[in-house]
Amino acid sequence: MKRLWIPLALIVGIAIGVAAMLGSGSVLNRLWKAPDPVTVASASLDAVREQNRLTPFAARFVAVVTSEQSRFGLSAKKTMILPGLVRYEIDLAKMQERDLAWNADSRTLTVTLPSVELSGPEIDLTALREFQDGRVLMALTDAETQLDAANRTAAREELLRQARGDVPMRLARDASARAIERSFAMPLRAAGIEATVVARFADQ
């Protein structure tokens, strides 16, 4: 498994975008009163949503599947070993103002994230391995074609089943939360606001 670290330039870009959204007048406003954390968080949300999708994590899995067929008293079997890469993404465009909650007493901004979505699997055909038995039936019929199709379908389902496992999903959620927390924390710090940012998922 591997992490896709969010480039620093992306976070800096969000901070710059927030500054632009707050407007040039905010510079004068801050000379007279402290910046409003809710306003900064709202501007940060707009900048985050413009990024569309966040891909903070990816993992490689290996599926081992076997299909069999029997006809005319003959049988054939093929086993496929197929690796694939699955990316874990967050659709940032789904985020709304209601997903932000500011607690003035604890000075904590809570950000509720959309569910993690799986992209892929991206199949690595160069690493595909196959083992077969029943050459006679495969030579006389279309059994091999059907076995290959069944294995490909089963392999894709198996890769996604592994990708939905507790461990990779937890790692993907943790990576997503850290990336979003940084995206909201930096503009707050830039505005001189001491705050804690906590990112969570709606189903948590």
N, C-alpha and C positions, 0 to 999 in steps of 0.2 A: 504494500500500500504506500502511496505517496501523497504528500500535501502539495497543493498548488498555492504558494504564498502570494498574497495580494501585493502587487508592486507598490512601493512607496509613492511613486508618481501618481497612482490612482487616488490614494488617500489625500495627497497634497492637492490634486485636482479638485476633489470634493470640497476641501477647505476653501480653495480659491472661489469655487462656484458659490459656496455659501456666502462668502464676503460680497460677491457681486449681487446675489439675491437680496441681501440685507440693504443694499443701496448705499450710495455715497452719503446720503443724509444721516445714516446711522453713525458715521464717524463723529459728526457734530453732536448727535444725541448722546453718545457715550461720554462726551465732555460734561454733560449735565446730570446724567443718571446712569446707574449700573445697567448693563445689557440684560435683556429679558431672556432667560434660558429657554422658555417655551418658543420664542421667536427664532432663536438660533437653532433649536432642535427642528422646528418646522422647515427652516431653510435647508438644513442638513438633509431632511427627508426628501425634499425636492431634488437635491443634488444626487442622493443615493438612487432614487428612482430613475434618473436619467441614465444610470449605468446599465439598466435593463436586467441583466442576469449576472449573478455572482457564482463563480465556480471555484470554491476554496479547497476542494478535495477530490482526489481520484484514486481508484483502487483497481488492481489487476487480479482477476480470478481465473481459475481453470476448471472447466467442466469436463467430466468423464461420463459419457453416455453410451448405451448399447441398445441396438434395435435388432429384432429377429423376425424372420418370415419363414413359413413352411408351405410348400406346394408340391403336389404330385409325389408325396412321400419324401421329398427332399427339403433340406433346411439351409438357411443362410443367416449369417450373423455378422454385424459390423460394429466395432467399438471406435468411438471418436474421442480424442483428447484435444480440446479446443480452448485456448486462452482468449480472454477478452478484457478490455478496459472499460470501466464504468465511471462516469463523471457524476458528481453530486452537485446539484445546482439549486440556487434560490432565485425565484422570479421576483426581483426587487420592484418591478412595476406594479405588483399587487399590493404593495404597502400603502396604507392610508393614514390620515391624521389620527384616527382612533387607535392606531397601533403604537402611539407614543403616550406615555404617562409620566408626568413630572411630579415628584414628591418633594415639596419645598422643605418639609421638616428634615428629611434625611438627605436632601439634595441629591436625589437619585433619579436618573432618567431610565425608565424601563421601555425597551423596544421589543415589540412582539413581531416575530418573523413568520413569513409563510412557510408551509411545509417544504422539506427537502424533496427535490424531484431528481429522478435518475435519468441520465442521458446515456444512451448506448444499449447494449455493449458494442464497442468497437472491436470487431473480430480481427485477431492476428493470424491471417491465413498462412503466413510463413512458418508459424510454429505449430500448425495443425498436424496431428499424428493420427493414423488410422490402422486398425487391425481387423482382418476379416477372415471368415470361414464360410465355406459353402460355395466355392467357385462354380460348381456345375449349375446350380440353380441360378446364379447370377448371370452365367453365360447364356442360359436358355430363355430367361425371362427378364422383365424390367425390375427384378427384385432389388438390384443394387441401387437403382435410381430412387426407389421408394425408401430403402434403408437410409440413403444419404439425406433425403428430405426429412425423414423422421428424426434422424440424429441432429440435423441442424436446428430443427424446431426445439427439440429437447435440450440441446446445448444452450440455446439462447435463454430458455426458461430457467435452466439451472444456474447460469451466470447471474441472472437477475435475482434469483432466490438467494444466492450467496450475498449479493450486493445489499439485500434488504436485511441482512443479519444484524444482530444487536451491536456487535463491535464496530463494523464499518459505519453504521448509521450514527452511532454515538460520536465517532471520530469526525464524521462529516458535520454533525450538528455543532460540535465544539469548535471546529475550524470556522464555520459560518458565524457563530456567535462572536468569536474573537475579532473577525474581520469587521463585522458591523459595529461592534463596540468601539473599535479604533476609528471608524468612519464618523461616528457621532462625537467621540471624546475630543478629537483634535480641534474641530471648530469651537467647541465649548472652551477648551483651554486657550485657543487663540483669542477668544472674546474676554478672557480673564475670569471665566466662571469655573469655580471649583465644584466638580460634580462627579458622581460615579455613574457609569453607564452599564446597564445590565441588559443583555439581549437574551430573549427566551423565545420558545416556540409556542404557538397557540395551543397545541395538544399536550403541553407539559403541565 
